Amino acid sequence: MKSEGAARERTARPASGKGWARAAPGEPLSRADRVARGKDARVLAPLESHAEFTPDEWRDPVGLLLEQANSRVSELVPVRRGRMLVSPFTFYRGAALPMAADPAGTPASGLRVQLCGDAHLSNFGAFASPERRLVFDVNDFDETLPGPFEWGVKRLAASLAVAGRDNGFSTKDRRQVVLAGAEGYRKASQTVDPAPTPGPLACPLPAILAHRDHLRRQ
C-alpha cells in the first residue's frame, strides 16, 4: 500500500496528462483546477483501493489507548473506560486514536483538509447557526487536525456500520445506511464547490429530514 507521504509526492505530477495550474500563494484554485486535481487523485487512489486494509502485525488498539491515558486527567480515565465498555459502538466512539492509526497506512489521494478528527455518528447534530437557522453538521472539533479527507469519511462510514450492527440492523440495511452517508458527503461537497474558498458543509435540518423520509420510503 502507498503511504500518505508517497501519495502527496505523486500529486506533484498530474496523472491525467492535462494537469492543473498552481495558484499563487494565498490564492485558491479555480473550480476547473480543483476538478482536474480531483481527477488526478482518482488515479493516485482509485475507489477500489479504499477497500484494502491489512493490519500491521504490531497493531495494538488497547496499547494505544493505555499509552494515551498517560496524558489524560487520571481521575477521568476510569470514567472514559466505563463508557467505552458499554457496547462496540461506545468503544469505537472513544477510540479515535486507534481509528486514526488504522488508515495511516492506507491509500490516500493527497487531498488534505482540516479534519474533524473524530467524525463518528454521535459527533453530528442539530444546532443554531449565526444566521439563526437550524442546521445539521459536525458539532465536536476538539480533536481537529489537518489530514487526508479519506480519514474522516472512513471513520464516519465505519461508525454507521458499527452503530447499525449494535442496533441489530441487517447487513442489507447497514450497507444502505453507509452508502447513504457517503452519498451525503459527496453531495454536500458539491454544494460548496463553486465557492472561491470552500466553506462549512452545514446542511439545513429540513433537508436532512426530507432525505431521511426519502430513504425510509425506499
C-alpha positions as CSV (number, residue, x, y, z in Angstrom):
1,M,0.0,0.0,0.0
2,K,1.1,3.5,-0.7
3,S,1.7,5.8,2.3
4,E,0.1,9.2,2.7
5,G,3.6,10.8,2.1
6,A,4.0,8.9,-1.1
7,A,0.6,10.0,-2.3
8,R,1.4,13.6,-1.6
9,E,4.6,13.3,-3.5
10,R,2.8,11.9,-6.5
11,T,0.3,14.7,-6.6
12,A,3.1,16.9,-7.9
13,R,2.8,15.1,-11.2
14,P,-0.7,15.3,-12.7
15,A,-1.8,11.8,-13.8
16,S,-4.4,12.9,-16.3
17,G,-1.9,14.5,-18.7
18,K,-3.8,17.8,-18.6
19,G,-2.7,18.8,-15.2
20,W,-3.9,21.7,-13.2
21,A,-2.5,25.2,-12.7
22,R,-0.9,26.0,-9.4
23,A,-2.4,29.1,-7.8
24,A,-0.2,31.9,-6.5
25,P,0.5,31.7,-2.7
26,G,-2.6,32.7,-0.8
27,E,-4.9,32.3,-3.8
28,P,-7.4,29.5,-4.0
29,L,-7.5,27.1,-7.0
30,S,-10.2,27.8,-9.6
31,R,-13.1,25.4,-9.9
32,A,-11.7,23.9,-13.1
33,D,-8.3,23.4,-11.4
34,R,-10.0,21.7,-8.4
35,V,-11.9,19.4,-10.8
36,A,-8.7,18.5,-12.7
37,R,-6.9,17.8,-9.4
38,G,-9.7,15.6,-8.2
39,K,-9.5,13.5,-11.4
40,D,-5.8,13.1,-10.9
41,A,-6.5,12.0,-7.4
42,R,-8.6,9.1,-8.7
43,V,-5.5,7.7,-10.4
44,L,-3.4,8.0,-7.2
45,A,-6.1,6.4,-5.0
46,P,-8.8,4.6,-7.1
47,L,-12.1,3.9,-5.3
48,E,-11.3,0.2,-5.3
49,S,-8.1,0.8,-3.3
50,H,-10.0,2.1,-0.3
51,A,-11.4,-1.4,0.2
52,E,-7.9,-2.6,1.0
53,F,-6.9,-2.9,4.7
54,T,-4.3,-5.3,6.0
55,P,-3.5,-4.6,9.7
56,D,0.2,-4.5,10.7
57,E,1.5,-7.2,12.9
58,W,2.3,-4.7,15.6
59,R,-1.3,-3.3,15.6
60,D,-2.4,-2.9,19.3
61,P,-5.5,-0.7,19.8
62,V,-5.7,-1.3,23.5
63,G,-2.0,-0.5,23.9
64,L,-2.6,2.8,22.1
65,L,-5.4,3.7,24.5
66,L,-3.3,2.8,27.5
67,E,-0.5,5.0,26.3
68,Q,-2.9,7.8,25.6
69,A,-4.3,7.6,29.1
70,N,-1.0,8.8,30.4
71,S,-1.7,12.3,29.0
72,R,-5.3,12.4,30.3
73,V,-6.7,13.6,33.6
74,S,-6.1,10.5,35.7
75,E,-9.4,10.8,37.7
76,L,-11.4,10.8,34.5
77,V,-9.7,7.8,32.8
78,P,-11.9,5.2,34.6
79,V,-15.0,7.2,33.6
80,R,-13.9,7.1,30.0
81,R,-13.2,3.4,30.1
82,G,-16.5,2.7,31.7
83,R,-18.3,4.5,28.9
84,M,-16.3,2.6,26.3
85,L,-17.2,-0.8,27.8
86,V,-20.9,-0.4,27.3
87,S,-21.0,-1.6,23.6
88,P,-19.0,-2.0,20.5
89,F,-20.2,1.4,19.3
90,T,-19.2,3.2,22.6
91,F,-15.8,1.7,22.3
92,Y,-15.5,2.8,18.7
93,R,-16.7,6.3,19.7
94,G,-13.9,6.6,22.3
95,A,-11.2,5.0,20.2
96,A,-10.3,8.0,17.9
97,L,-6.5,7.3,18.2
98,P,-6.7,3.6,17.1
99,M,-9.0,4.6,14.3
100,A,-6.6,7.3,13.2
101,A,-3.7,4.8,13.3
102,D,-5.5,2.3,11.0
103,P,-5.9,4.4,7.9
104,A,-2.4,5.9,8.2
105,G,-1.0,3.2,6.0
106,T,-3.9,3.0,3.5
107,P,-4.0,4.7,0.1
108,A,-4.6,8.5,0.1
109,S,-5.2,10.9,-2.7
110,G,-3.1,13.6,-1.3
111,L,-6.1,15.9,-0.9
112,R,-5.8,17.3,2.6
113,V,-8.4,19.1,4.6
114,Q,-8.9,20.4,8.2
115,L,-10.4,17.2,9.6
116,C,-13.0,17.0,12.4
117,G,-10.5,14.5,13.9
118,D,-13.3,12.4,15.3
119,A,-16.0,12.1,12.6
120,H,-18.3,9.5,14.1
121,L,-22.1,9.4,14.1
122,S,-22.5,10.8,17.6
123,N,-20.5,13.9,16.7
124,F,-23.1,15.2,14.3
125,G,-26.2,17.0,15.4
126,A,-28.6,19.9,15.0
127,F,-27.8,23.4,16.3
128,A,-28.5,27.0,15.5
129,S,-26.2,28.9,13.1
130,P,-25.1,32.5,13.4
131,E,-27.8,33.3,10.8
132,R,-30.4,31.8,13.2
133,R,-31.0,28.7,11.0
134,L,-31.3,25.2,12.4
135,V,-28.6,23.2,10.7
136,F,-27.2,19.7,10.9
137,D,-23.4,19.5,11.0
138,V,-20.3,18.3,12.9
139,N,-20.6,19.6,16.5
140,D,-17.3,18.4,18.0
141,F,-14.0,19.8,16.9
142,D,-11.8,19.2,20.0
143,E,-9.5,16.8,18.0
144,T,-9.4,18.7,14.7
145,L,-6.2,18.4,12.6
146,P,-5.0,18.6,9.0
147,G,-5.1,15.3,7.2
148,P,-6.3,13.3,4.2
149,F,-10.1,13.8,3.6
150,E,-10.4,10.0,3.3
151,W,-9.7,9.5,7.0
152,G,-12.8,11.5,8.2
153,V,-15.1,9.8,5.6
154,K,-13.9,6.3,6.6
155,R,-14.3,7.0,10.3
156,L,-17.9,8.3,9.7
157,A,-18.8,5.3,7.4
158,A,-17.4,2.8,9.9
159,S,-19.3,4.4,12.7
160,L,-22.5,4.0,10.7
161,A,-21.8,0.3,10.2
162,V,-20.8,-0.3,13.8
163,A,-23.9,1.5,15.1
164,G,-26.1,-0.4,12.7
165,R,-24.7,-3.7,13.9
166,D,-25.0,-2.6,17.5
167,N,-28.7,-1.9,16.9
168,G,-29.5,-5.1,15.2
169,F,-29.7,-3.8,11.6
170,S,-29.5,-6.4,8.8
171,T,-26.4,-6.5,6.6
172,K,-28.5,-5.1,3.7
173,D,-29.8,-2.2,5.9
174,R,-26.3,-1.4,7.2
175,R,-25.0,-1.3,3.7
176,Q,-27.8,1.1,2.6
177,V,-27.1,3.4,5.6
178,V,-23.3,3.5,4.9
179,L,-23.9,4.2,1.2
180,A,-26.4,7.0,2.0
181,G,-23.8,8.5,4.4
182,A,-21.1,8.5,1.7
183,E,-23.5,9.9,-0.8
184,G,-24.5,12.7,1.6
185,Y,-20.8,13.6,2.0
186,R,-20.3,13.7,-1.8
187,K,-23.4,15.8,-2.5
188,A,-22.7,18.2,0.3
189,S,-19.2,18.7,-1.0
190,Q,-20.6,19.5,-4.4
191,T,-22.8,22.3,-3.0
192,V,-19.8,24.3,-1.7
193,D,-17.5,23.5,-4.6
194,P,-18.4,26.7,-6.7
195,A,-17.3,28.9,-3.7
196,P,-13.8,30.5,-4.1
197,T,-12.9,29.1,-0.8
198,P,-15.0,26.1,0.3
199,G,-16.9,26.8,3.4
200,P,-18.7,24.7,6.1
201,L,-20.8,21.8,5.0
202,A,-23.7,22.5,7.4
203,C,-27.0,21.4,5.9
204,P,-30.4,22.9,6.8
205,L,-32.2,20.5,9.1
206,P,-35.4,20.3,6.9
207,A,-33.2,19.0,4.0
208,I,-31.8,16.3,6.3
209,L,-35.3,15.2,7.5
210,A,-36.5,15.1,3.9
211,H,-33.6,12.9,2.9
212,R,-34.4,10.6,5.8
213,D,-38.0,10.3,4.8
214,H,-36.9,9.5,1.2
215,L,-34.7,6.7,2.5
216,R,-37.5,5.3,4.6
217,R,-39.8,5.1,1.6
218,Q,-37.2,3.1,-0.4
